[in-house]
Amino acid sequence: MATTRIASSWQGGFQAEVTVTNRGGAGINGWTVTWAKPSGQTINSLWNGRLTQTATSASVDDVGWNGTLGAGASGSFGYVASGEASTPELICRSR
């Protein structure tokens, strides 16, 4: 499961934090979070993840050290984006 929150926003941009939680009964060894981006939104920087983005979507993979999550454990990543602040519906899957 992944959840997002807007940490701060300003005219033309925002900072968001995403928490990835392993809600299963066994550990996982990697995760990917994807979401649809609103028109005109661009992720300018990201930490604690590897970003792939197009004009309409974003995908973030763990960076190894934060990808192994035991049952009930959480990890996180954050990003700064230009455009309107939003809390999109996130799709999270383990690898």
N, C-alpha and C positions, 0 to 999 in steps of 0.2 A: 504494500500500500504506500502511496506517496501523497503528501499534502504540501500545499504552498501557502506562503503568507507574504504580504508586501511589507518589507522592513521599513522602507521610506519611499517617498515619491516627491517629484518636483515637476515643474513645467517641462514637458517633453521627455521625461524619463522616470525610472524607478529602480529600486533594488529589491530583489525577492530572495527568499530562502525556501528551499524544498527539503523536506524530511522524508526519508525512505525508511519504512518500518517493516521488518520481517514478521508477519502475523501468522506464519506457519509453525508447525511443531518441530521442524528440523532446520538446521542451518542452511544458508545459501552461499554460493561462491561467486556472486556477481549479479548486477542488476542494470536495467535500462529503464529510463523514464522518458516518455514521449508525450507531446501535446501539440495542439494546433495553435499557431500564433495569429493574433489579430492582424489585419492588413496594416502595413507600415511599421510593425514592431520588429526591431533588430536587437539581438543579444550582442552586446559589445564586449563584455568580459564575463568569465565564468571561473569559479574556483571549486576544487574538490570533485571534478568530473571532466569528461571529454565530450565536447560539444560537436554535434553535426546539425546544421540548420539550413533550411531553404527559406524562400519568401513566405511560406505558409505553415511551416512546422519546425519543431525543435526536438532533438533527441540527445539525451545525456547518458553516458555510460560511466560506471564507477572507474576509479583510477587505481584499482588493485588493492591498495592498503585500506580503502573504505568499502570494498565490495563484499567481504566476508562478514555476514551478519548471522549471529546465532538466533535461535527462536526468541522472539520478542525484542530483539536488539534493533537499534536505529542508526542511520548514518545521514549525512546531509551534504548539500551543495548549495551554492548561491550564485546569483548572477546580477549584472547591471544591464539594463536594456533601455533603448530609446523607444519612444512611442507611449501610448496610453497604458497605464498600469492595469494589470488584469490578473485574476487568479483562475487560470484555465483548468479544465478537467484533465487530470493527469492519468496516463496509462503506465503502470509499472509492471515489469515482468522480471523474474529471476532467470539467470542463465546457468 
